[in-house]
């Protein structure tokens, strides 16, 4: 497994770091990106870049989001962008694991059944 990106920003009150670490593991034609931390304005581009790189190599893309502790509308936008990009390339896209916070955001947006593993 290799770490592809890590982005960090301290929030307005300076009380916590918001960081996203992206690791990649390849398994028989599928790139599994493991995400740990926050998906927001600062980190969304790292996620999109890592996902598009994997898809560009001809791999299916799966996201393990069990370690995501924060995701806002920018994170939802990043997921939608990756899903559309995968669809345009004819590649599968799935979210294999979801943290409770990710599950709640996807339910609130009506996307809880989207991007299921095959």
RODO-2510 file (C-alpha; in nm, 4 decimals, decimal comma):
residues 118
     n   res          X          Y          Z
     1     x     0,0000     0,0000     0,0000
     2     x     0,1323     0,3431    -0,0850
     3     x     0,0245     0,6805     0,0466
     4     x    -0,0715     0,9039    -0,2436
     5     x    -0,1664     1,2294    -0,0762
     6     x    -0,2102     1,4006     0,2522
     7     x    -0,3676     1,7449     0,2895
     8     x    -0,4121     1,9344     0,6139
     9     x    -0,5685     2,2577     0,7346
    10     x    -0,6385     2,3898     1,0830
    11     x    -0,9997     2,4997     1,1287
    12     x    -1,1039     2,8552     1,2121
    13     x    -1,0901     2,8126     1,5888
    14     x    -0,7627     2,6214     1,5631
    15     x    -0,9153     2,3376     1,7663
    16     x    -0,8539     2,0477     1,5284
    17     x    -0,6692     1,9554     1,2149
    18     x    -0,8751     1,8535     0,9146
    19     x    -0,6640     1,6136     0,7139
    20     x    -0,7182     1,3497     0,4458
    21     x    -0,4761     1,0663     0,3861
    22     x    -0,5232     0,8589     0,0700
    23     x    -0,3580     0,5183     0,0369
    24     x    -0,3782     0,2934    -0,2681
    25     x    -0,3685    -0,0841    -0,2946
    26     x    -0,4155    -0,2669    -0,6253
    27     x    -0,6119    -0,5922    -0,6308
    28     x    -0,6712    -0,7790    -0,9578
    29     x    -0,7694    -0,4867    -1,1794
    30     x    -0,9196    -0,2734    -0,9033
    31     x    -0,7557     0,0228    -0,7342
    32     x    -0,8710     0,0426    -0,3729
    33     x    -0,8273     0,3896    -0,2264
    34     x    -0,8430     0,3958     0,1528
    35     x    -0,9426     0,7386     0,2816
    36     x    -0,8765     0,8527     0,6371
    37     x    -0,9765     1,1949     0,7684
    38     x    -1,1824     1,4771     0,6210
    39     x    -1,3052     1,5363     0,2669
    40     x    -1,3627     1,9081     0,2199
    41     x    -1,2618     2,2044     0,0033
    42     x    -0,8934     2,1567     0,0836
    43     x    -0,8702     1,7810     0,0250
    44     x    -1,1241     1,7159    -0,2510
    45     x    -0,8779     1,7732    -0,5356
    46     x    -0,6346     1,5173    -0,3930
    47     x    -0,9173     1,2607    -0,3928
    48     x    -1,0224     1,3474    -0,7478
    49     x    -0,6636     1,3315    -0,8737
    50     x    -0,5941     0,9954    -0,7075
    51     x    -0,9206     0,8506    -0,8386
    52     x    -0,8763     0,9774    -1,1928
    53     x    -0,5168     0,8511    -1,1992
    54     x    -0,6359     0,5018    -1,1047
    55     x    -0,9171     0,5106    -1,3598
    56     x    -0,6756     0,6391    -1,6255
    57     x    -0,4624     0,3291    -1,5735
    58     x    -0,7621     0,1173    -1,6736
    59     x    -0,8442     0,0062    -1,3213
    60     x    -1,1845    -0,0152    -1,1605
    61     x    -1,2056     0,2176    -0,8595
    62     x    -1,3247     0,1301    -0,5097
    63     x    -1,3212     0,3616    -0,2105
    64     x    -1,2876     0,2483     0,1495
    65     x    -1,4363     0,5411     0,3434
    66     x    -1,4537     0,3743     0,6840
    67     x    -1,1900     0,6166     0,8168
    68     x    -1,3629     0,9345     0,6935
    69     x    -1,4718     1,1438     0,9914
    70     x    -1,5976     1,4502     0,8015
    71     x    -1,7444     1,5079     0,4568
    72     x    -1,9227     1,8185     0,3334
    73     x    -2,0817     1,9093    -0,0005
    74     x    -1,7371     1,9356    -0,1583
    75     x    -1,6823     1,5685    -0,0736
    76     x    -2,0161     1,4738    -0,2293
    77     x    -1,9168     1,6692    -0,5396
    78     x    -1,5855     1,4833    -0,5563
    79     x    -1,7642     1,1459    -0,5386
    80     x    -2,0069     1,2476    -0,8120
    81     x    -1,7206     1,3707    -1,0315
    82     x    -1,5320     1,0428    -0,9880
    83     x    -1,8453     0,8360    -1,0562
    84     x    -1,9162     1,0289    -1,3765
    85     x    -1,5550     1,0008    -1,4884
    86     x    -1,5581     0,6247    -1,4273
    87     x    -1,8849     0,5904    -1,6176
    88     x    -1,7410     0,7852    -1,9115
    89     x    -1,4482     0,5426    -1,9244
    90     x    -1,6703     0,2369    -1,8823
    91     x    -1,4990     0,1519    -1,5523
    92     x    -1,6714     0,0350    -1,2341
    93     x    -1,6848     0,2718    -0,9352
    94     x    -1,7915     0,1655    -0,5869
    95     x    -1,7761     0,2626    -0,2228
    96     x    -1,6944    -0,0574    -0,0355
    97     x    -1,6919     0,0716     0,3229
    98     x    -1,8624     0,3752     0,4799
    99     x    -1,8131     0,5377     0,8168
   100     x    -2,1299     0,6317     1,0086
   101     x    -2,0724     0,9966     0,9144
   102     x    -2,0347     0,9163     0,5427
   103     x    -2,3421     0,6918     0,5567
   104     x    -2,5443     0,9747     0,7162
   105     x    -2,4353     1,2296     0,4527
   106     x    -2,5122     0,9883     0,1681
   107     x    -2,8544     0,9115     0,3178
   108     x    -2,9334     1,2822     0,3550
   109     x    -2,8480     1,3413    -0,0116
   110     x    -3,0310     1,0344    -0,1434
   111     x    -2,7053     0,8687    -0,2524
   112     x    -2,6943     0,5924     0,0084
   113     x    -2,7672     0,3228    -0,2522
   114     x    -2,5411     0,4701    -0,5193
   115     x    -2,2017     0,3171    -0,5974
   116     x    -2,2579    -0,0244    -0,4416
   117     x    -1,9873    -0,2891    -0,4881
   118     x    -2,0615    -0,5407    -0,7636
***
